[in-house]
């Protein structure tokens, strides 16, 4: 049985912690962090180490809100 990939985040989730999977030329990339913005089809996710990842919306394969990081 194969897993279904679903994008279940929206611009309304800005400020929430999310996990994402996207297509890149080399294959796939994942990013987990706080959804900082979603403007004009470009998402920005701030990872735990503070780096920002820009994700074009049309490359998203899967994404969902996840619980806050445990300390």
C-alpha distances in whole Angstrom, upper triangle without the diagonal:
4,7,9,13,16,19,21,24,27,31,32,30,32,34,30,28,25,22,22,20,21,22,25,26,25,22,21,23,22,25,25,29,31,31,34,34,33,35,35,32,32,31,32,31,33,31,33,35,37,35,34,31,32,29,29,27,26,24,22,18,17,20,21,24,24,26,30,30,31,35
4,6,9,13,16,18,21,25,28,29,27,30,31,28,26,22,19,18,16,18,18,21,23,22,18,17,19,19,22,23,26,28,28,31,31,29,32,32,28,28,27,29,27,30,28,30,32,33,32,31,28,28,25,25,23,22,20,18,14,14,17,18,21,22,25,28,28,30,33
4,6,9,13,15,18,21,25,26,23,26,27,24,22,19,16,15,13,15,16,20,22,21,17,15,17,16,19,19,22,24,24,28,28,26,29,29,26,26,24,26,24,26,25,27,29,30,29,28,25,25,22,23,21,20,18,16,12,11,13,14,18,18,21,24,24,26,30
4,6,10,12,15,18,22,23,21,24,25,22,21,17,15,14,12,14,15,19,21,21,17,15,17,16,18,19,22,23,22,26,26,24,26,26,23,23,22,24,23,26,25,27,29,30,29,27,24,24,20,21,18,17,16,13,10,9,11,13,16,17,21,24,25,27,30
4,7,10,12,15,19,20,18,21,22,20,18,15,12,10,9,11,12,16,19,19,15,13,14,13,15,16,19,20,19,22,22,20,23,23,19,19,18,20,19,22,22,24,26,27,25,23,20,20,17,17,15,14,13,10,6,5,8,10,14,15,19,22,23,25,29
4,6,9,12,16,17,15,18,20,17,16,13,11,10,10,11,14,17,20,21,18,15,15,14,15,16,18,19,17,20,20,18,20,21,17,18,16,19,18,21,21,23,26,26,25,23,20,19,16,16,13,13,13,9,7,5,6,8,12,14,17,20,22,25,28
4,6,8,12,13,12,14,17,15,14,11,10,8,9,10,13,16,20,21,18,15,15,13,14,14,15,16,14,17,16,14,17,17,14,14,13,15,15,18,19,21,24,24,22,20,17,16,13,13,10,11,11,7,7,4,4,6,10,13,16,19,20,24,27
4,7,10,11,10,13,15,13,13,10,10,10,12,14,17,20,23,24,21,18,17,15,15,14,15,15,13,16,16,14,17,18,15,16,14,16,15,18,19,21,24,24,23,21,19,18,15,15,12,14,14,11,10,8,6,5,8,11,14,17,19,22,26
4,7,8,6,9,11,10,10,8,9,9,12,13,17,20,23,24,22,18,17,15,14,13,13,12,10,13,12,10,14,15,13,13,11,13,12,15,17,19,22,21,20,18,16,15,13,14,11,13,14,10,11,9,6,5,7,10,14,15,18,21,24
4,5,6,8,11,11,12,11,13,12,15,15,18,21,24,26,24,21,19,17,16,15,15,13,10,12,10,8,11,12,11,12,10,12,13,16,18,21,24,22,21,18,17,15,13,13,10,13,14,12,14,12,9,9,10,13,16,18,20,24,26
4,5,6,10,10,13,12,14,14,17,17,20,22,25,27,25,22,21,19,17,16,15,12,9,10,8,6,8,10,10,10,9,11,12,15,18,20,23,21,20,17,16,14,13,13,11,14,16,14,16,15,12,12,12,15,17,18,21,24,27
4,6,9,9,12,12,15,16,19,20,23,25,29,30,28,25,23,21,18,17,16,13,10,11,10,9,11,14,13,14,12,13,14,16,19,21,24,22,22,19,18,17,16,17,14,17,19,17,18,17,14,12,11,14,16,17,20,23,26
4,6,5,8,8,12,13,16,18,21,23,27,28,26,23,20,18,15,14,12,9,7,9,9,9,12,15,14,14,11,12,11,14,16,18,21,19,19,17,16,16,15,16,14,17,18,15,17,15,11,9,8,11,13,13,16,19,22
4,6,8,9,13,13,17,18,21,23,27,28,26,23,20,18,15,13,11,8,5,6,6,7,10,14,13,12,9,9,9,11,14,16,18,16,17,14,14,14,14,15,14,18,18,16,18,16,13,12,10,13,14,14,16,20,22
4,7,9,13,14,18,20,23,25,28,29,28,24,21,18,15,13,10,6,5,6,8,10,14,17,17,15,12,11,10,10,12,14,16,14,16,14,15,15,16,18,17,21,21,18,20,18,14,13,10,12,12,11,13,17,18
4,6,10,12,16,18,22,24,28,28,26,22,20,16,13,11,8,5,6,8,10,12,15,19,18,16,12,12,10,11,12,13,16,15,16,15,15,16,16,18,17,20,20,17,19,16,12,10,7,8,9,8,11,14,17
4,7,10,14,16,20,22,26,25,24,20,17,13,10,7,5,4,6,9,12,13,17,20,18,17,13,12,9,9,9,10,14,13,14,13,13,15,15,18,17,20,19,16,17,14,11,9,6,6,7,6,8,12,14
4,7,10,13,17,19,22,22,20,17,14,10,8,6,6,6,6,10,12,13,16,19,16,15,11,11,8,10,10,11,15,15,15,13,12,13,13,15,14,17,16,12,13,10,7,6,4,5,8,9,10,14,17
4,7,10,14,16,20,19,17,13,11,7,6,4,7,9,9,13,14,14,18,20,17,15,12,12,9,11,10,12,15,15,15,14,12,13,12,15,14,16,14,11,11,8,6,6,7,7,10,11,12,15,18
4,7,10,13,16,16,14,10,8,5,5,6,9,11,10,13,14,13,16,18,15,13,10,11,9,12,11,14,16,16,15,13,11,11,9,11,11,12,10,7,8,6,4,7,9,10,14,15,15,19,21
4,7,10,13,13,10,7,6,4,7,9,12,14,13,16,17,16,18,19,16,14,12,13,12,15,14,16,18,19,17,15,12,12,10,11,11,11,8,6,6,5,6,10,12,13,17,18,18,21,24
4,7,10,11,9,6,5,6,9,12,14,16,15,17,17,15,17,17,14,12,11,13,12,15,15,18,20,20,17,15,11,11,8,9,9,9,5,4,5,7,9,12,15,17,20,21,21,25,27
4,7,8,6,5,7,9,12,15,18,20,18,20,19,18,19,19,15,14,14,15,16,18,18,21,22,22,19,17,14,13,10,10,10,9,5,7,7,10,12,16,19,20,24,25,25,28,30
4,5,5,5,7,10,12,16,18,21,19,21,20,19,20,19,16,15,15,16,16,18,18,21,21,21,18,16,13,12,10,10,12,11,8,10,11,13,15,19,21,23,26,27,26,29,31
4,6,8,10,13,16,20,22,24,23,24,24,22,23,22,19,18,18,19,20,22,21,24,24,24,21,19,16,15,13,13,15,14,10,13,14,17,19,22,25,26,30,30,29,32,34
4,7,9,12,15,19,22,24,24,25,25,24,25,25,22,20,20,20,20,22,21,23,23,24,21,20,16,16,15,16,18,16,13,15,15,17,19,23,25,26,29,29,28,31,32
4,7,11,14,17,20,23,22,24,24,23,25,24,21,19,19,20,19,21,20,23,23,24,21,20,16,16,14,15,16,15,11,12,11,14,16,20,23,23,27,28,27,29,31
4,7,10,14,17,19,19,21,21,20,22,22,19,17,16,17,16,18,17,20,20,21,18,17,14,14,12,13,14,13,10,10,9,11,13,16,19,20,23,24,23,26,28
4,7,10,13,16,16,18,19,18,20,21,18,16,14,14,13,15,13,16,17,17,15,14,11,12,10,12,13,14,10,10,10,11,12,15,17,17,20,21,20,23,24
4,7,10,13,13,16,17,17,20,21,18,16,13,13,11,12,11,13,15,15,14,13,10,12,10,13,14,15,11,10,10,9,9,12,14,14,17,17,16,19,21
4,7,10,10,13,14,15,18,20,17,14,11,10,7,9,7,10,12,12,10,10,7,10,9,13,13,15,13,11,12,11,9,11,12,12,14,14,14,17,19
4,7,9,12,14,15,18,21,18,16,12,11,7,8,6,8,11,11,11,11,9,12,12,15,15,18,16,13,14,12,9,10,10,9,11,11,10,13,15
4,6,9,12,14,17,20,18,15,12,9,6,5,4,6,9,9,9,9,9,12,12,16,16,19,17,15,16,14,11,11,10,9,10,9,9,12,14
4,6,9,11,15,18,17,14,10,8,5,5,7,8,11,10,11,9,10,12,13,16,16,19,18,16,18,16,12,11,9,10,11,9,10,14,15
4,6,8,11,14,13,11,7,6,5,7,9,12,14,12,12,10,10,10,10,13,13,16,16,14,16,14,11,11,9,11,13,12,13,17,19
4,7,10,14,13,11,8,5,5,6,10,12,14,11,11,9,10,10,11,14,14,18,18,16,19,18,14,14,13,14,16,14,16,19,20
4,6,10,10,8,6,5,7,9,13,16,17,15,14,11,11,9,10,12,12,15,16,15,18,17,14,15,14,16,18,17,19,23,24
4,7,7,6,4,6,9,12,15,18,20,18,16,13,12,10,9,9,9,12,14,13,16,16,13,14,14,17,19,19,21,25,27
4,6,5,7,9,12,15,18,21,23,20,18,15,14,11,11,10,10,13,15,15,18,18,16,18,18,21,23,23,25,28,30
4,6,9,11,15,18,21,24,25,23,21,17,15,12,11,9,9,11,14,14,18,19,18,19,20,23,26,26,28,32,33
4,7,10,13,17,19,23,24,22,20,16,14,10,9,6,5,7,10,11,14,15,14,17,18,21,24,25,26,30,32
4,7,10,13,16,20,21,18,16,12,10,7,6,5,6,9,10,10,14,15,14,16,17,20,23,23,24,27,29
4,7,10,13,16,18,15,14,10,8,6,5,6,6,10,10,10,13,13,11,13,14,16,19,19,20,24,25
4,7,10,13,14,12,10,6,6,5,6,9,10,13,13,12,16,15,13,14,14,16,18,17,18,22,23
4,6,10,11,9,8,6,5,7,8,11,12,15,14,13,15,14,12,12,12,13,15,14,14,18,19
4,7,8,6,6,5,6,9,11,15,16,19,18,16,19,17,15,15,14,14,15,13,13,16,17
4,5,5,5,6,7,11,13,16,17,20,18,17,19,17,15,15,14,13,14,12,11,14,15
4,5,7,9,11,15,16,20,21,24,22,20,22,20,17,17,15,14,14,11,9,11,11
4,6,9,11,15,17,21,22,25,23,22,23,22,20,20,19,17,17,15,12,14,14
4,6,10,13,16,19,21,24,22,21,23,22,20,20,19,18,18,15,14,16,16
4,7,10,13,16,19,21,19,19,21,21,19,20,19,19,20,17,16,19,19
4,7,10,13,15,18,17,16,19,19,17,18,17,18,19,18,17,20,21
4,6,10,12,15,13,13,16,15,14,16,16,17,19,18,18,21,22
4,7,9,12,11,11,15,15,14,16,17,19,21,20,20,24,25
4,6,8,7,8,11,12,11,14,16,18,21,21,21,25,26
4,5,6,7,11,13,13,16,18,20,23,24,24,28,30
4,5,6,9,11,11,13,16,19,22,23,24,28,30
4,6,8,11,12,15,18,21,25,26,27,30,33
4,6,9,11,15,18,20,23,24,25,29,31
4,6,7,11,14,16,20,21,22,26,28
4,7,11,14,16,20,22,23,26,29
4,7,11,13,16,19,19,23,26
4,7,9,13,15,16,20,23
4,6,10,13,14,17,21
4,7,9,12,15,18
4,7,9,11,15
4,6,9,12
4,6,9
4,6
4
